[in-house]
Amino acid sequence: MLGKARECNGNPGYHMGIIKAGLTRAGAMNIRVEPFDFNGHACSYRVRWDS
């Protein structure tokens, strides 16, 4: 899954934590959230997990 945050206030780790917490709550296992294409404001994320 790919996702994009339009504004992460220069800290892509903030949204990474939110994504991971939500997937953990939903029962996902072995969650991997990787930021890419970060321009200082917006960031795209590659999200993977095991069911």
A tleap script that builds the chain and sets N, CA, C and O, in Angstrom:
source leaprc.protein.ff14SB
mol = sequence {
  NMET LEU GLY LYS ALA ARG GLU CYS ASN GLY
  ASN PRO GLY TYR HIE MET GLY ILE ILE LYS
  ALA GLY LEU THR ARG ALA GLY ALA MET ASN
  ILE ARG VAL GLU PRO PHE ASP PHE ASN GLY
  HIE ALA CYS SER TYR ARG VAL ARG TRP ASP
  CSER
}
set mol.1.N position { 0.845 -1.162 0.000 }
set mol.1.CA position { 0.000 0.000 0.000 }
set mol.1.C position { 0.895 1.230 0.000 }
set mol.1.O position { 1.932 1.246 0.663 }
set mol.2.N position { 0.512 2.231 -0.719 }
set mol.2.CA position { 1.228 3.503 -0.724 }
set mol.2.C position { 0.315 4.578 -0.165 }
set mol.2.O position { -0.890 4.572 -0.415 }
set mol.3.N position { 0.885 5.490 0.585 }
set mol.3.CA position { 0.116 6.590 1.134 }
set mol.3.C position { 0.926 7.869 1.056 }
set mol.3.O position { 2.148 7.829 0.911 }
set mol.4.N position { 0.250 9.000 1.152 }
set mol.4.CA position { 0.952 10.276 1.093 }
set mol.4.C position { 0.329 11.231 2.092 }
set mol.4.O position { -0.892 11.378 2.148 }
set mol.5.N position { 1.172 11.878 2.877 }
set mol.5.CA position { 0.738 12.935 3.792 }
set mol.5.C position { 1.170 14.256 3.174 }
set mol.5.O position { 2.348 14.440 2.870 }
set mol.6.N position { 0.247 15.161 2.987 }
set mol.6.CA position { 0.564 16.434 2.349 }
set mol.6.C position { 1.365 17.351 3.259 }
set mol.6.O position { 2.145 18.174 2.779 }
set mol.7.N position { 1.184 17.221 4.549 }
set mol.7.CA position { 1.924 18.073 5.486 }
set mol.7.C position { 2.301 17.254 6.716 }
set mol.7.O position { 1.432 16.755 7.431 }
set mol.8.N position { 3.584 17.122 6.950 }
set mol.8.CA position { 4.040 16.384 8.129 }
set mol.8.C position { 4.974 17.240 8.984 }
set mol.8.O position { 5.722 16.715 9.807 }
set mol.9.N position { 4.928 18.552 8.788 }
set mol.9.CA position { 5.685 19.504 9.607 }
set mol.9.C position { 7.170 19.169 9.698 }
set mol.9.O position { 7.793 19.361 10.742 }
set mol.10.N position { 7.720 18.679 8.626 }
set mol.10.CA position { 9.142 18.373 8.594 }
set mol.10.C position { 9.527 17.113 9.346 }
set mol.10.O position { 10.715 16.827 9.492 }
set mol.11.N position { 8.541 16.346 9.833 }
set mol.11.CA position { 8.823 15.151 10.613 }
set mol.11.C position { 8.016 13.967 10.078 }
set mol.11.O position { 6.907 13.723 10.553 }
set mol.12.N position { 8.547 13.225 9.097 }
set mol.12.CA position { 7.796 12.102 8.539 }
set mol.12.C position { 7.561 10.982 9.553 }
set mol.12.O position { 6.661 10.166 9.359 }
set mol.13.N position { 8.346 10.925 10.624 }
set mol.13.CA position { 8.175 9.895 11.646 }
set mol.13.C position { 6.846 10.001 12.374 }
set mol.13.O position { 6.335 8.994 12.863 }
set mol.14.N position { 6.278 11.191 12.458 }
set mol.14.CA position { 4.995 11.380 13.139 }
set mol.14.C position { 3.900 10.552 12.480 }
set mol.14.O position { 3.194 9.809 13.162 }
set mol.15.N position { 3.751 10.668 11.185 }
set mol.15.CA position { 2.722 9.893 10.481 }
set mol.15.C position { 3.065 8.409 10.445 }
set mol.15.O position { 2.166 7.568 10.428 }
set mol.16.N position { 4.336 8.082 10.434 }
set mol.16.CA position { 4.726 6.670 10.470 }
set mol.16.C position { 4.163 6.015 11.728 }
set mol.16.O position { 3.642 4.901 11.670 }
set mol.17.N position { 4.265 6.701 12.854 }
set mol.17.CA position { 3.752 6.173 14.112 }
set mol.17.C position { 2.243 6.018 14.102 }
set mol.17.O position { 1.714 5.034 14.620 }
set mol.18.N position { 1.544 6.985 13.514 }
set mol.18.CA position { 0.083 6.902 13.432 }
set mol.18.C position { -0.340 5.723 12.560 }
set mol.18.O position { -1.249 4.975 12.919 }
set mol.19.N position { 0.308 5.563 11.433 }
set mol.19.CA position { -0.006 4.447 10.522 }
set mol.19.C position { 0.237 3.118 11.223 }
set mol.19.O position { -0.606 2.223 11.178 }
set mol.20.N position { 1.392 2.991 11.871 }
set mol.20.CA position { 1.739 1.741 12.547 }
set mol.20.C position { 0.778 1.441 13.690 }
set mol.20.O position { 0.368 0.293 13.861 }
set mol.21.N position { 0.411 2.449 14.472 }
set mol.21.CA position { -0.521 2.244 15.585 }
set mol.21.C position { -1.890 1.788 15.088 }
set mol.21.O position { -2.505 0.902 15.681 }
set mol.22.N position { -2.363 2.391 14.005 }
set mol.22.CA position { -3.654 2.002 13.454 }
set mol.22.C position { -3.662 0.569 12.945 }
set mol.22.O position { -4.609 -0.177 13.192 }
set mol.23.N position { -2.615 0.187 12.240 }
set mol.23.CA position { -2.541 -1.179 11.725 }
set mol.23.C position { -2.372 -2.196 12.850 }
set mol.23.O position { -2.915 -3.299 12.774 }
set mol.24.N position { -1.622 -1.836 13.891 }
set mol.24.CA position { -1.478 -2.718 15.050 }
set mol.24.C position { -2.839 -2.945 15.697 }
set mol.24.O position { -3.192 -4.074 16.034 }
set mol.25.N position { -3.589 -1.884 15.865 }
set mol.25.CA position { -4.928 -1.962 16.463 }
set mol.25.C position { -5.863 -2.829 15.611 }
set mol.25.O position { -6.751 -3.499 16.138 }
set mol.26.N position { -5.655 -2.808 14.295 }
set mol.26.CA position { -6.480 -3.602 13.380 }
set mol.26.C position { -6.041 -5.062 13.313 }
set mol.26.O position { -6.704 -5.877 12.672 }
set mol.27.N position { -4.921 -5.402 13.970 }
set mol.27.CA position { -4.477 -6.795 14.013 }
set mol.27.C position { -3.373 -7.155 13.040 }
set mol.27.O position { -3.031 -8.331 12.914 }
set mol.28.N position { -2.810 -6.184 12.353 }
set mol.28.CA position { -1.720 -6.469 11.405 }
set mol.28.C position { -0.470 -6.897 12.172 }
set mol.28.O position { -0.250 -6.481 13.309 }
set mol.29.N position { 0.327 -7.721 11.541 }
set mol.29.CA position { 1.564 -8.224 12.139 }
set mol.29.C position { 2.749 -7.822 11.263 }
set mol.29.O position { 2.598 -7.653 10.053 }
set mol.30.N position { 3.907 -7.670 11.862 }
set mol.30.CA position { 5.147 -7.393 11.133 }
set mol.30.C position { 4.988 -6.160 10.223 }
set mol.30.O position { 5.232 -6.231 9.019 }
set mol.31.N position { 4.583 -5.052 10.810 }
set mol.31.CA position { 4.299 -3.828 10.060 }
set mol.31.C position { 5.599 -3.127 9.684 }
set mol.31.O position { 6.502 -2.979 10.508 }
set mol.32.N position { 5.678 -2.698 8.424 }
set mol.32.CA position { 6.846 -1.972 7.929 }
set mol.32.C position { 6.357 -0.705 7.234 }
set mol.32.O position { 5.630 -0.771 6.243 }
set mol.33.N position { 6.760 0.440 7.758 }
set mol.33.CA position { 6.397 1.728 7.179 }
set mol.33.C position { 7.692 2.414 6.766 }
set mol.33.O position { 8.551 2.677 7.607 }
set mol.34.N position { 7.836 2.702 5.485 }
set mol.34.CA position { 9.070 3.287 4.953 }
set mol.34.C position { 8.755 4.618 4.271 }
set mol.34.O position { 7.966 4.650 3.327 }
set mol.35.N position { 9.356 5.713 4.732 }
set mol.35.CA position { 9.150 6.985 4.040 }
set mol.35.C position { 9.979 7.049 2.761 }
set mol.35.O position { 11.091 6.523 2.707 }
set mol.36.N position { 9.437 7.692 1.742 }
set mol.36.CA position { 10.201 7.980 0.528 }
set mol.36.C position { 9.593 9.216 -0.117 }
set mol.36.O position { 8.448 9.566 0.169 }
set mol.37.N position { 10.319 9.853 -0.949 }
set mol.37.CA position { 9.863 11.060 -1.643 }
set mol.37.C position { 9.441 12.150 -0.654 }
set mol.37.O position { 8.350 12.710 -0.761 }
set mol.38.N position { 10.324 12.443 0.314 }
set mol.38.CA position { 10.079 13.482 1.308 }
set mol.38.C position { 10.703 14.780 0.819 }
set mol.38.O position { 11.892 14.818 0.505 }
set mol.39.N position { 9.902 15.851 0.750 }
set mol.39.CA position { 10.419 17.119 0.226 }
set mol.39.C position { 10.520 18.203 1.306 }
set mol.39.O position { 10.675 19.382 0.988 }
set mol.40.N position { 10.435 17.810 2.564 }
set mol.40.CA position { 10.492 18.767 3.652 }
set mol.40.C position { 9.122 19.147 4.180 }
set mol.40.O position { 9.004 19.656 5.295 }
set mol.41.N position { 8.081 18.904 3.385 }
set mol.41.CA position { 6.708 19.190 3.802 }
set mol.41.C position { 5.823 17.957 3.644 }
set mol.41.O position { 5.175 17.521 4.596 }
set mol.42.N position { 5.801 17.407 2.452 }
set mol.42.CA position { 4.976 16.232 2.162 }
set mol.42.C position { 5.858 14.987 2.119 }
set mol.42.O position { 7.050 15.063 1.822 }
set mol.43.N position { 5.253 13.850 2.420 }
set mol.43.CA position { 6.005 12.600 2.404 }
set mol.43.C position { 5.109 11.477 1.909 }
set mol.43.O position { 3.940 11.391 2.285 }
set mol.44.N position { 5.660 10.624 1.070 }
set mol.44.CA position { 4.976 9.403 0.653 }
set mol.44.C position { 5.525 8.257 1.480 }
set mol.44.O position { 6.692 8.262 1.870 }
set mol.45.N position { 4.669 7.267 1.747 }
set mol.45.CA position { 5.054 6.124 2.573 }
set mol.45.C position { 4.723 4.832 1.847 }
set mol.45.O position { 3.697 4.726 1.176 }
set mol.46.N position { 5.598 3.860 1.989 }
set mol.46.CA position { 5.319 2.489 1.537 }
set mol.46.C position { 4.997 1.716 2.808 }
set mol.46.O position { 5.788 1.683 3.750 }
set mol.47.N position { 3.818 1.093 2.817 }
set mol.47.CA position { 3.341 0.390 4.020 }
set mol.47.C position { 3.119 -1.073 3.671 }
set mol.47.O position { 2.436 -1.399 2.700 }
set mol.48.N position { 3.706 -1.949 4.477 }
set mol.48.CA position { 3.551 -3.399 4.284 }
set mol.48.C position { 3.273 -4.045 5.620 }
set mol.48.O position { 3.723 -3.558 6.657 }
set mol.49.N position { 2.525 -5.154 5.602 }
set mol.49.CA position { 2.258 -5.902 6.823 }
set mol.49.C position { 1.866 -7.321 6.461 }
set mol.49.O position { 1.519 -7.611 5.316 }
set mol.50.N position { 1.925 -8.199 7.448 }
set mol.50.CA position { 1.479 -9.584 7.303 }
set mol.50.C position { 0.120 -9.709 7.970 }
set mol.50.O position { -0.141 -9.072 8.990 }
set mol.51.N position { -0.742 -10.530 7.390 }
set mol.51.CA position { -2.076 -10.689 7.970 }
set mol.51.C position { -2.101 -11.772 9.028 }
set mol.51.O position { -3.149 -12.035 9.617 }
savepdb mol mol.pdb
quit
